[in-house]
Amino acid sequence: MKRAATLARALLPATWAALIALACASLLILASGGAPLAVYRLFLAGTWGNAYGIGQVLLKTTPLIFTGLAVAIPLKAGLFNIGADGQLTIGAFLTALVGAHLPGSFGPLAAVPLCLLAGFAGGALTGAIPGVLKATRGSHEVISTIMLNFIVRAAMVGVGAWAFVRESVHTVPIRPAAELPRLSTVFPSLRGSAASAALVVAVLVAVAIAWLLYRTRTGFQLRAVGKSPAAAETAGISVARVTVLAMTLAGGVAGLVGADFVLGYKHYYEDGFGGGIGFVGIAVAVVGRNHPLGVVLAALLFGTLAQGALAVGAIVPKEIVDVLEAVIICAVVGAAPEVRRLVARSAPAR
């Protein structure tokens, strides 16, 4: 009973946020001349109402799990990683590069882990740079990660001159052994959707991060620094080491986005493929309350909204869904303290 009550309290802010978002969305739909019930019906039909829609929701959810975790991990240590876009770009590029030049004798059991390791290493190296700057020079990670996004973007323009297929903006395809299978191979009803086993990789990474944060000494140190760096330093925890570790780990997780796009979807790196999902990861982490399980659920929510925007785009402006996302974020951030006060006020005296 106590566990159920704790879970109910944890879900209250999200429930409150959903109700606020629903009310705001209804007003916006009415203002644009639409019928809210008709829009919601079409929204559900295009997302969770058919197998293809479900597959597309899962496809859009997968990279958001990685980028959400890439923001949530540093937040646990009191850091703000806005560089997921640059980190996932380097990670995906190296994933494609390794996948395309693997020896022909390599099978999936060797090819896939090597590609994943390359993506993680590329993202980790990119994330480590602002971590080291923060730990050694005191540079603010928000500024350094934002600037690094621009540096990576500019660097990829030059790299593309020799790495991309002639007269294109993508690399050569990876070897078939490195490709992740589509979910439709196991669930035939999802045929036509590009959702792949990268979703399984994303969930496993979320589970591993949860274990690291809440079941290991390293995770305790990371959370302790996030709560109070001065107290952690007094207790013998190296704040500098934790800072570098948090940013490096975050970058590595962001780099695994290549598992979805490169290994599971396009099978090559394409310039500009991220489309700002690194910044959406910030919203995912905020709505997910920086908990790995919460990040997975929040990514599923934003994946549903992204697919739903396509489903209802014919009858209402797609910008309504963008506004809805913003309302959800604001409601979650603003509702949590209020809900806690209401719960505390209504709790029976002991």
Secondary structure, 3 states (H helix, E strand, C coil): CHHHHHHHHHHHHHHHHHHHHHHHHHHHHHHCCCCHHHHHHHHHHHHCCCHHHHHHHHHHHHHHHHHHHHHHHHHHCCCCCCCHHHHHHHHHHHHHHHHHCCCCCCCHHHHHHHHHHHHHHHHHHHHHHHHHHHHHHCCCHHHHHHHHHHHHHHHHHHHHHHHCCCCCCECCCCCHHHCCCEHHHCCHHHCCCCCECHHHHHHHHHHHHHHHHHHCHHHHHHHHHHHCHHHHHHCCCCHHHHHHHHHHHHHHHHHCHHHHHHHHHHCCCECCCCCCHHHHHHHHHHHCCCCHHHHHHHHHHHHHHHHHHHHHCCCCCCHHHHHHHHHHHHHHHHHHHHHHHHHHHHCCCC
